[in-house]
Amino acid sequence: MKTRKWSFSLEDYKRLMDLLSGMAGVEVEPLPRAVIQAFAARFNGTVAKTSDVPEADLSSIDPTLTSSLMPFQKEGVNFAVSKQGRLLLADDMGLGKTVQAICIAAYYRNEWPLLVVTPSSVRFTWAEAFRRWLPSLSPDSINVAVKAKENMRSGLVNIVSYDLLSRMDKQHAGPPFNVLIMDESHFLKNIKTARCKAALPLLKILAVRPSLFPRFHEFGVRYCDARQHQQKNWGWDYSGSSNLGELKLLLEECLMLRRLKSDVLSQLPSKQRKVVTVTIEGVSGHMKAALSAAAKQLAKTHRSKMEEKEALLVFYNHTAEAKLQAIMEYITDMLECGREKFLVFAHHKLVLDHITTELLKKNVSFIRIDGATPSAERQQLCEKFQFSSKSCVAVLSVTAANMGLTLHSADLVIFAELFWNPGVLIQAEDRVHRIGQTSNVDIHYLVAKGTADDHLWPMIQAKMNVLKEVGLSESNLSEKAENESFHLKDPNQKRITEMFQRSFSEEDDFDEAILMEVANDWKDAPPEAAPAPYCTGTSFSKDPNKKTMKDFFSR
């Protein structure tokens, strides 16, 4: 009597409605038909509980993939098969949605061609994932559409960005896509956007559960608190929310699988590293020519060690400029995905400047710590980031901010640029992965093919493996299930990689190269703004300029 609420078993729903309909003065609003259908199936035994989902037969799928699945990931595949491949996979970021989606798609391989629609920044990451997890799939059968004029239906696996999806209907009709993966499907949350309008023709055929709410208005009234516009005589406002607890139950019963990191923490490593393959297709012809010239310069033989090192650094510098657009695309995608706090590490001042300029344009809050940030301000900036209640990005120099900072209110670290000393990378990761961190940490390395990254990444992996084998590091940059590693097939690429290894293998060579790089970036900075120390035991020649550099860093 205090709450004036009564609870009834759903088994008694029909009897209850019959009794209430015969009572005078009682107004009854029935439950949506979708709710009744979804849960009534439980009582007649036609639907099993999620926990009772049977094991799917995955014997036809590449063992490279199936043997790598964690227990909760295999449960995800089983759930998808029990739903005839139609589901909303809503796991937390870092729980391996990509590998689960590929395994589910592979279960229905005889129904391909497959279409993967994804944010543009991760198109090539998907292609790398298919090559790694499905070695039985010919690399030539994977089609990544980069430009609108390219055929988006030419492969067995077709990977298309949301932005290019609207161009697909202008191309010649091809075989229908019977299997579809919509990555980051919240990109379709606004029905008025061009990307959503382009996706609807596909989704009308392949919707996850088209019979659940065949009419949008019914859904809007029940769950969007739909109301007629007060200032207009027509139209409805669907911007609200209502009955969300019921909607959550309905989604989980019918089509949604969502696991939080806290649910499966015991199955996860404390750090999960992932290589994100980005493209430099959007760069200018001038930039492409500069990269090509730098690569050719590296291929020359009979040079001194200093000349070799200078050529490598030129290639590294051009790589930074070539990656600018891809870096911001990925950061933008992370913000749109709802990641409110994360770290972005870069080396070149050019890259740091570009990121902060673009964040300002987007009105996104950020902090920046680099070699020009006075020591007294660093702690204040860290506290601003730690205690910020809104979206905030920490833009950090990998050499100046890789130690001495605590930023564990974030659980995502993005390396916009690679760095040839893995120890520096690990220290940078640990700005987040440290005492006080209550979640596992996602580490994303952005790697661009056709740049110096092709040679830096294998070298970093090799160095880290050596450190792990001798017990000097728990970290291995190539051991995680989410990681995609580069394969060196081009003999010239292998030679250049060895050149990187040789040129920056000795500590003094490494330090000299970094001194030149960083000093050039911060030559106009005041003495109190010098980058934090990052190396010890450096040997210097008698070159007075080098002595000046050492004094500068000491100061």
C-alpha positions in Angstrom: 0.0 0.0 0.0 3.0 2.3 0.6 4.4 2.1 -2.9 1.0 1.5 -4.7 2.8 -0.9 -7.0 2.1 -4.6 -7.6 4.3 -7.2 -9.2 2.9 -10.1 -11.3 4.6 -13.0 -13.0 4.8 -12.7 -16.7 3.3 -16.2 -16.9 0.1 -14.7 -15.5 0.1 -11.8 -18.0 -2.8 -13.0 -20.2 -5.0 -13.9 -17.2 -4.2 -10.5 -15.6 -5.1 -8.6 -18.7 -8.4 -10.5 -19.1 -9.4 -9.7 -15.5 -8.4 -6.0 -15.7 -10.3 -5.5 -19.0 -13.5 -6.5 -17.3 -13.2 -4.0 -14.4 -14.9 -0.6 -14.7 -12.9 2.5 -14.3 -9.5 0.8 -14.9 -7.3 2.0 -17.8 -4.8 -0.6 -19.0 -1.7 0.1 -21.1 -0.4 -3.3 -22.3 3.2 -4.2 -22.6 4.7 -4.0 -26.1 4.1 -7.0 -28.2 7.9 -7.5 -28.6 8.3 -7.8 -24.8 5.6 -10.4 -24.5 7.0 -12.4 -27.4 10.6 -12.3 -26.2 9.9 -13.4 -22.6 6.9 -15.7 -23.2 9.2 -17.9 -25.3 11.0 -18.7 -22.0 7.9 -20.3 -20.5 7.2 -22.6 -23.4 10.8 -23.8 -23.7 11.6 -22.5 -27.2 14.4 -20.1 -25.9 17.2 -21.1 -23.6 18.8 -18.8 -21.1 22.0 -17.1 -22.2 23.9 -19.1 -19.7 22.6 -22.3 -21.3 23.7 -21.5 -24.9 25.0 -24.7 -26.6 28.6 -25.0 -27.9 28.8 -24.1 -31.6 30.7 -26.4 -34.0 33.7 -24.3 -35.0 35.7 -27.1 -36.6 35.4 -25.5 -40.1 37.1 -22.3 -38.9 40.9 -21.8 -39.0 42.4 -23.2 -35.8 44.7 -20.1 -35.7 41.6 -18.2 -34.7 39.6 -20.6 -32.6 42.5 -21.7 -30.5 43.2 -18.0 -29.6 39.8 -17.3 -28.3 39.5 -16.5 -24.5 36.6 -18.4 -22.8 34.4 -15.3 -22.7 35.1 -14.7 -26.4 34.1 -18.2 -27.3 30.9 -17.7 -25.3 30.3 -14.7 -27.5 30.6 -16.7 -30.6 28.3 -19.4 -29.2 25.7 -16.7 -28.3 25.9 -15.3 -31.9 25.4 -18.7 -33.5 22.4 -19.4 -31.2 20.9 -16.2 -32.5 21.5 -17.3 -36.2 24.4 -14.8 -36.5 22.2 -11.8 -35.7 23.4 -9.9 -32.6 24.5 -6.6 -31.1 28.0 -7.3 -29.7 28.3 -4.6 -27.1 31.4 -5.7 -25.1 33.6 -3.1 -23.4 36.4 -1.7 -25.5 39.5 -3.9 -25.3 37.5 -7.2 -24.9 38.2 -8.3 -28.5 35.0 -7.5 -30.4 37.0 -7.7 -33.7 38.3 -11.2 -33.2 34.8 -12.4 -32.1 33.2 -10.7 -35.1 35.6 -12.4 -37.6 35.0 -15.8 -36.0 31.2 -15.3 -36.2 31.5 -14.2 -39.8 33.8 -17.2 -40.6 31.1 -19.5 -39.2 28.9 -18.3 -42.0 31.7 -18.3 -44.6 29.7 -20.3 -47.2 27.3 -17.3 -47.3 29.9 -14.7 -48.2 30.7 -12.2 -49.8 31.1 -10.3 -46.5 30.8 -6.6 -46.0 32.5 -4.8 -43.2 31.5 -1.2 -42.6 33.8 0.6 -40.3 35.2 4.1 -39.3 37.8 5.1 -42.0 40.7 5.2 -39.5 40.5 1.4 -38.9 39.8 0.0 -42.4 43.3 -1.4 -42.7 43.4 -2.7 -39.2 40.4 -4.9 -40.1 42.2 -6.1 -43.2 45.3 -7.0 -41.1 43.0 -8.8 -38.7 41.5 -11.0 -41.4 44.9 -11.8 -42.8 46.1 -12.8 -39.4 43.2 -14.8 -38.0 42.1 -16.4 -41.3 45.3 -17.6 -43.0 43.1 -19.9 -45.2 41.7 -16.7 -46.8 43.7 -15.5 -49.8 45.0 -11.9 -49.2 43.9 -11.0 -52.7 40.3 -11.7 -51.7 40.3 -8.9 -49.2 39.1 -5.6 -50.8 39.7 -2.3 -48.9 37.9 0.5 -50.6 39.8 3.8 -50.2 38.3 6.0 -52.8 34.7 6.4 -54.0 35.6 5.3 -57.6 37.0 2.0 -56.4 34.8 -1.2 -56.7 33.4 -1.9 -53.3 32.2 -5.4 -54.2 35.2 -6.9 -55.8 36.4 -9.0 -52.9 35.2 -12.0 -50.9 35.7 -9.7 -47.9 34.9 -6.0 -48.6 35.9 -3.3 -46.1 34.3 0.1 -46.6 34.1 3.2 -44.4 30.8 4.7 -43.3 31.6 7.8 -45.4 32.0 5.7 -48.6 29.0 3.6 -48.0 26.7 6.2 -49.5 28.6 5.8 -52.8 27.9 2.1 -53.1 24.4 2.5 -54.5 25.9 4.5 -57.4 28.0 1.5 -58.5 26.9 -1.4 -60.6 24.9 -3.9 -58.7 26.8 -7.0 -57.6 26.1 -10.1 -55.5 24.1 -9.3 -52.3 25.9 -9.2 -49.1 24.5 -12.0 -47.0 26.9 -11.4 -44.1 27.4 -7.9 -42.7 29.5 -6.5 -39.9 28.8 -2.9 -38.8 31.7 -1.9 -36.7 31.1 0.9 -34.1 27.4 0.8 -35.0 26.6 3.7 -32.8 27.8 5.7 -35.8 24.2 5.1 -37.1 22.4 6.5 -34.0 21.0 9.5 -35.9 18.5 8.4 -38.5 18.9 11.8 -40.3 22.6 11.5 -41.1 23.9 10.5 -44.6 25.7 7.5 -43.2 22.6 6.1 -41.6 20.5 6.7 -44.7 23.1 4.8 -46.8 23.2 1.9 -44.3 19.4 1.5 -44.1 18.9 -0.3 -47.4 21.4 -2.9 -46.2 20.0 -3.1 -42.7 16.4 -3.4 -43.9 17.4 -6.8 -45.4 19.9 -7.8 -42.8 18.6 -6.2 -39.6 19.5 -7.9 -36.4 15.9 -8.4 -35.4 13.5 -6.7 -37.8 10.4 -8.2 -36.2 11.1 -6.7 -32.8 9.8 -3.2 -33.5 8.6 -3.1 -37.1 7.4 0.5 -36.6 9.7 3.1 -35.2 6.9 5.1 -33.6 6.0 2.2 -31.3 9.6 2.1 -30.1 9.7 5.9 -29.7 6.6 6.0 -27.6 7.8 3.2 -25.3 11.5 4.0 -24.9 12.1 7.6 -26.2 9.4 9.3 -24.2 7.9 10.4 -27.5 5.8 13.6 -27.4 4.2 15.8 -29.9 6.0 19.1 -30.5 4.5 21.7 -28.2 5.4 24.6 -30.5 4.2 22.8 -33.7 0.9 21.3 -34.7 2.6 18.2 -36.2 5.5 15.9 -35.6 6.9 14.0 -32.7 9.9 14.6 -30.5 11.9 11.3 -29.9 14.8 12.9 -28.0 13.9 11.6 -24.5 14.2 8.3 -22.8 11.8 6.1 -20.8 11.4 2.5 -19.6 15.2 2.0 -19.9 15.3 -0.9 -17.5 12.8 -2.8 -19.6 14.7 -2.0 -22.8 17.9 -3.3 -21.3 16.2 -6.6 -20.4 14.6 -6.8 -23.8 17.9 -6.3 -25.7 19.8 -8.8 -23.5 17.1 -11.4 -24.0 16.8 -11.0 -27.8 20.0 -9.8 -29.4 22.6 -8.0 -27.2 25.6 -9.4 -25.6 27.5 -7.0 -23.3 30.4 -8.0 -21.0 32.2 -5.4 -18.9 36.0 -5.6 -18.2 35.1 -6.1 -14.5 33.1 -9.2 -15.5 36.1 -11.0 -17.2 39.0 -9.3 -15.5 40.5 -12.6 -14.4 40.8 -13.7 -18.1 42.5 -10.5 -19.2 46.1 -9.3 -19.1 46.7 -6.1 -17.2 47.8 -4.5 -20.5 46.3 -5.2 -23.9 48.3 -3.9 -26.8 46.8 -3.4 -30.2 48.4 -2.4 -33.5 46.1 0.0 -35.5 47.1 0.0 -39.1 46.4 3.5 -40.5 46.6 4.7 -44.1 48.5 7.6 -45.6 46.4 7.6 -48.8 45.1 11.1 -48.1 48.5 12.8 -48.1 49.6 15.1 -50.9 51.6 14.0 -53.9 54.5 16.1 -52.6 54.5 14.1 -49.3 54.4 10.8 -51.1 57.3 11.8 -53.2 59.3 12.8 -50.1 58.6 9.4 -48.5 59.6 7.6 -51.6 62.8 9.7 -51.9 63.7 9.0 -48.2 63.2 5.3 -48.8 65.4 5.3 -51.9 68.1 7.2 -50.0 68.1 4.5 -47.4 68.6 1.9 -50.0 71.9 3.4 -51.1 75.0 1.5 -49.9 78.6 2.4 -48.9 77.8 5.3 -46.5 79.2 6.2 -43.2 77.3 5.4 -40.0 76.4 9.1 -39.5 75.1 9.4 -43.1 73.0 6.3 -42.5 71.6 7.6 -39.3 70.7 11.0 -40.9 68.9 9.2 -43.7 66.9 7.2 -41.2 65.9 10.3 -39.3 64.8 12.1 -42.5 62.5 9.1 -43.2 61.3 9.2 -39.6 60.5 13.0 -39.9 58.6 12.6 -43.1 56.6 9.8 -41.6 55.4 12.1 -38.8 54.1 14.6 -41.3 52.5 11.9 -43.5 50.5 10.4 -40.5 48.9 13.7 -39.3 45.5 13.2 -41.0 45.3 9.5 -39.9 46.2 10.4 -36.3 43.4 12.9 -36.0 40.9 10.6 -37.7 41.7 8.0 -35.0 41.5 10.4 -32.1 38.2 11.7 -33.4 36.8 8.2 -33.7 37.8 7.5 -30.1 36.0 10.6 -28.9 32.9 9.6 -30.9 33.1 6.1 -29.5 32.6 7.7 -26.0 36.2 7.5 -24.8 36.2 10.5 -22.5 39.8 10.3 -21.1 42.9 9.0 -22.8 46.5 9.8 -23.5 48.1 10.5 -26.9 51.9 10.3 -27.1 53.9 11.7 -30.0 57.5 12.7 -30.6 57.6 15.5 -33.1 56.5 19.0 -32.2 54.8 19.1 -35.6 52.5 16.3 -34.5 51.8 17.6 -31.0 50.9 21.0 -32.5 48.6 19.5 -35.1 46.7 17.4 -32.5 46.2 20.3 -30.1 45.1 22.7 -32.9 42.5 20.2 -34.1 41.2 19.5 -30.5 40.8 23.3 -30.1 38.7 23.4 -33.3 36.5 20.6 -32.0 36.2 22.3 -28.6 37.6 19.2 -26.8 39.3 19.8 -23.5 43.0 18.8 -23.3 46.2 19.2 -21.5 49.6 19.3 -23.2 53.0 18.4 -21.6 56.1 18.6 -23.7 59.7 19.8 -23.4 58.5 23.4 -23.1 56.2 22.8 -20.1 57.8 24.2 -16.9 58.2 21.6 -14.2 56.0 23.6 -11.8 53.1 23.4 -14.2 53.2 19.7 -14.9 51.6 18.6 -11.6 48.8 21.1 -12.0 48.1 19.8 -15.5 48.1 16.2 -14.3 45.6 17.1 -11.6 43.4 18.9 -14.1 43.3 15.7 -16.2 42.9 13.4 -13.2 39.9 15.2 -11.7 38.2 16.4 -14.9 34.6 15.3 -15.0 34.3 15.8 -18.7 36.1 14.6 -21.8 39.8 15.4 -21.7 42.8 14.3 -23.8 46.3 14.3 -22.5 48.7 15.2 -25.4 52.2 14.2 -24.3 55.7 14.2 -25.7 57.0 10.7 -25.6 60.5 11.9 -24.6 59.6 14.7 -22.2 56.5 13.2 -20.5 57.3 9.5 -20.3 58.1 9.4 -16.6 57.2 11.1 -13.4 53.5 11.6 -14.2 50.5 9.9 -12.8 47.4 9.8 -15.1 45.6 6.6 -14.1 42.1 8.1 -14.3 42.4 7.0 -18.0 42.7 3.4 -19.2 43.6 4.1 -22.9 47.0 5.1 -24.3 47.5 5.9 -28.0 50.9 6.1 -29.5 50.5 8.4 -32.5 54.2 7.8 -33.4 56.5 4.9 -32.8 59.8 5.3 -31.0 62.8 3.0 -31.5 63.6 2.5 -27.7 60.9 0.2 -26.3 62.0 1.2 -22.7 60.7 4.7 -23.4 57.4 3.3 -24.7 56.9 1.1 -21.7 57.6 4.0 -19.4 55.1 6.1 -21.3 52.5 3.3 -21.0 53.0 3.3 -17.3 51.7 6.8 -16.9 48.4 5.0 -16.8 49.3 1.5 -15.8 50.4 2.1 -12.2 49.3 1.8 -8.6 45.8 3.2 -8.3 44.7 1.9 -11.7 41.6 -0.3 -11.1 41.0 -1.4 -14.7 43.1 -3.1 -17.3 44.7 -0.8 -19.8 44.4 -0.6 -23.6 47.5 0.4 -25.5 47.0 1.3 -29.2 50.0 1.8 -31.5 49.2 3.6 -34.8 51.3 2.1 -37.5 51.3 3.4 -41.1 52.4 1.2 -43.9 54.7 2.6 -46.6 56.5 4.7 -43.9 59.4 4.3 -41.5 56.9 2.5 -39.2 57.3 -0.6 -41.5 60.9 -0.8 -40.2 60.5 0.6 -36.7 57.7 -1.7 -35.5 59.5 -5.1 -36.2 62.7 -3.6 -34.5 60.7 -2.6 -31.4 59.1 -6.1 -31.2 62.5 -7.8 -31.5 64.1 -5.6 -28.8 61.1 -6.1 -26.4 61.3 -9.9 -26.9 65.0 -9.9 -25.9 64.2 -7.9 -22.8 61.5 -10.3 -21.9 63.7 -13.4 -22.4 66.4 -12.1 -20.1 63.8 -11.2 -17.4 64.1 -7.4 -17.7 60.6 -6.8 -18.8 57.2 -8.5 -18.3 56.0 -6.8 -21.5 56.0 -8.4 -25.0 54.7 -6.2 -27.8 53.7 -9.2 -29.9 52.1 -11.7 -27.6 48.5 -10.4 -27.1 45.5 -11.7 -28.9 44.5 -8.3 -30.1 47.9 -7.5 -31.6 48.6 -7.6 -35.3 52.2 -8.0 -36.3 53.9 -6.9 -39.5 55.5 -9.6 -41.6 58.7 -8.8 -43.4 58.5 -10.3 -46.9 60.4 -7.7 -48.9 64.1 -8.4 -48.6 64.9 -4.6 -49.0 62.5 -3.9 -46.1 64.4 -6.4 -44.0 67.7 -4.7 -44.8 66.4 -1.3 -43.9 65.0 -2.7 -40.6 68.4 -4.1 -39.8 69.8 -0.6 -40.6 67.5 0.9 -38.0 68.6 -1.7 -35.5 72.3 -1.2 -36.2 72.2 2.6 -36.2 70.3 2.9 -33.0 71.5 -0.1 -31.1 74.3 1.6 -29.1 73.1 3.8 -26.2 75.4 6.7 -27.2 74.2 6.6 -30.8 70.6 6.5 -29.6 71.1 9.4 -27.2 72.9 11.5 -29.8 70.2 11.0 -32.3 67.5 11.9 -29.8 69.5 14.9 -28.6 69.6 16.2 -32.2 65.9 15.6 -32.7 64.7 17.1 -29.4 67.2 20.0 -29.3 66.0 21.0 -32.8 62.4 20.9 -31.6 63.1 23.0 -28.4 66.1 25.1 -29.4 64.1 28.3 -28.7 62.7 27.2 -25.4 63.9 28.9 -22.2 66.3 27.0 -19.9 63.6 26.2 -17.3 61.5 24.5 -20.0 64.1 21.9 -20.9 62.7 18.3 -21.4 62.9 16.0 -18.4 66.0 13.8 -18.3 65.5 10.5 -20.1 68.9 8.9 -20.4 72.0 8.3 -18.4 75.6 7.3 -19.1 75.8 9.2 -22.3 79.2 9.6 -23.9 79.9 12.8 -25.8 82.6 13.7 -28.2 84.6 16.9 -28.0 82.3 18.7 -30.4 81.4 21.9 -28.5 77.9 21.9 -29.9 77.3 18.5 -28.3 78.6 19.7 -25.0 76.2 22.6 -25.2 73.4 20.2 -25.8 74.4 18.2 -22.7 74.5 21.4 -20.7 71.1 22.3 -22.0 69.5 19.0 -20.9 71.3 19.1 -17.5 70.0 22.6 -17.0 
